[in-house]
């Protein structure tokens, strides 16, 4: 059995030796890139080598499980400041979730 974490219920994220309080419903996971406005292109934050990674799809599910690599990022809005924070998903060590109803 795997752990089921609902991004919509995340209230805090532990990374970089600190807890970040998260505005509910703002967690997003996607490719981690920097955009260069001058050249109108994006640069991946992961390594540039062709890397194999494992992925799987549960039967009858629209979700794909992918092992994160250096270019998989997480982004959220910090509760206190309203700042948008982004970093590599592999930096996350724990999540706090609101109680399930």
N, C-alpha and C positions, 0 to 999 in steps of 0.2 A: 504494500500500500504506500502510495506517495503522499506527501504533505500537500494539502490544498490551500493555497493562499490566494484570496480574492483581492486583486489590486484596488478595488473600490472600497474595501474595508481597512486598508493600511492606514494607520494613524502615526506611525513613526518608522524610521529606517536607521539602522546602526551601520555606519561606515566611517572609515578614517578616524577610528577611536572616539566617536561621538554619536549621540542620538540626534537625528533631525526630525522635528515634528512636522508632519505632512498634512496639508490641507486635503481633506477627504475627496476622493474621486479624481485626483490629479496625477496619479502615478501612470507612467507610460514607459514601455520598454521597446527599443527599436535599435537600428544601426546608429552608432555613435560617430558622428562626422562633424568636421569644422567646415564652414562655408567661407570661401574666399570671394568677396564681392568684386574685387578688381578683375579676376579672371572668370567669374561666374561659374565656379566649380566647387565640388565638395571633396574633402580628403578624409578617408576613413581613419579612425583612431586606432584600429587594430593593426596587426602586422601585415605586411604586403605580400607575404608568401602565400601560395595556394595551400590552405590547411584543410585537412579532413576533420570533420566534427560529426558527432553522432546526432541523429535526429530520429524521432519516431512519431507516429500518429496512432492514437487510440482508435480502436474500431468504433464506427458510428459517431465520431467526434470531428468537429471542425477545427480543433486545436492541434498544433504540432509542437512537440517538446523538442527543444534544441539546447544542447549544452552551450552555455555562453562562452565566447572567446573575447579577445581584447577589444573588438569593435562592437560588442553588444553593450548598449548603454541603457541607463535608467534615468528618468527625468521626473521631477515632481515640483510642486509649489510648496515652499516652506510656510508653515502656518503663521508664524509670528511676523515675518518680514514681507511675505508675499513674493519673495524672490524665487525665480525659477532656477532650480539646481539640477545639474546633469553631471554624471560621472559613469565610469565603466561598471557594468553590472557585477563583475567579479570582485569589486570592492565591497559589496554589501555582505554583511555578516549576520544580520538578523532583521526581522520585521515585527512590528507590533500591529495587532489588528483590533478593531472595535469588536466587542462581543457580538456573536451572531444571534439574530433574533429568531 
